[in-house]
Amino acid sequence: MKIALVHDYLVQYGGAERVLECFTEIWPYAPIYTLIYDEEKTHGIFKGKKIYTSFLQKFPYSRANHRVFPPLMPPAIEQFDFSKYDIVLSDSSSYAKGAITRPETLHICYCHTPMRYAWDDCQKYIEEFGFPGFVKKIVPFFMNYIRIWDRVSAERPDKYIANSKFVAGRIEKYYKKNSKVINPPVDVKKFRVGEKTGDYFLMVGRLMTYKRFDIVVEAFNRLGWPLKIIGRGPDFKRLSKMAKPNIVFTGRLSDEELAKTYSEAKAFIFPQEEDFGIVAIEAMAAGRPIIAFRGGDIVEHVEEGKEGIFFEEQTSDCLIGALKKFDPGKFDAQKIREKALPFDREIFKSRIKQYIENGLSKHKNRS
């Protein structure tokens, strides 16, 4: 079968890119179509792959400032020609699902979420990404166009795969579509249960406003307890200025250092609402209990008192309450790790491959 992979934009290496990486391992000769590509920012993971980019690739500074081009992204994704493919597999949280295909071509969308800045709080999106003043003023005027395009383009895929039950609910609400839930891959084999644990708590992830690292910094400033934060991102300067000396920002770590830091943490703090929290599953693969905000997909994977505990509001006061009642001696590290094992990369690849092949067979039989 001739298959094409479609991705929103390849300008970082996060959860969506891990999914695409697995797709390329299943179908190593499949070309990748994407709006913008930056080999350095994706750490060379896709080097050597046949990658087709849109006209946005030629725009000055597009790789560094892709978020200022939303009005141009719909026509950019629609420019690609998929007429020679039997199947198009889009990996999307925004524009890739808008790929236009022939009736004979099966289009399956692996959806990380319906476009959040179209359907959620537009003003929150504007503030989170720190747009210049003039951009902030014009964004609301084109968001209605983006919202309409997103709803129309949602009709283009023949089938949807959701990355969590939480996202499946969002797909049903905003797109009126059913979806198959296949959780993203996690490299659980890289992590292990440590022989001992330290006295520090841990957070891992891209430093972005919506992830609410700020309430954790506020809480640990007040408590004076040790906290390690692994990751980089646009919110680093603000957070580092807030933090007292008991809070350490490690930056990016090697795989070995990351696994060790996970395994020796007292607990993992997860204050955000995520569509799928890969870092929380990594922490569980290291046997660490989770202290999480009760929202998003994390409630699907953590049972109160078994894999962790929850707090109900995204405030430092509420988090402090959870931290003070947390008792690490009540959790079994091996049982927590076992809960993470079904997210293994090879299991994900097997499930995706089977779903795609079955879907193509049924599609051909109907044609």
Secondary structure by P-SEA (a helix, b strand, c coil): cbbbbbbcccccccaaaaaaaaaaaacccbbbbbcccccccccccccccccccccccccccccccccccccaaaaaaaccccccccbbbbbcccccccccccccbbbbbbcccccccccccaaaaaaaacccaaaaaacccaaaaaaaaaaaacccccbbbbccaaaaaaaaacccbbbbbbbbbbccccbbbbccccccccccccccccccaaaaaaaaaaaccbbbbbbcccaaaaaaaaccccccccccccaaaaaaaaaaccbbbbcccccccaaaaaaaaacccccccccccccccccccccccccccccaaaaaaaaaacccccccaaaaaaaaccccaaaaaaaaaaaaaaaaaaaaaac
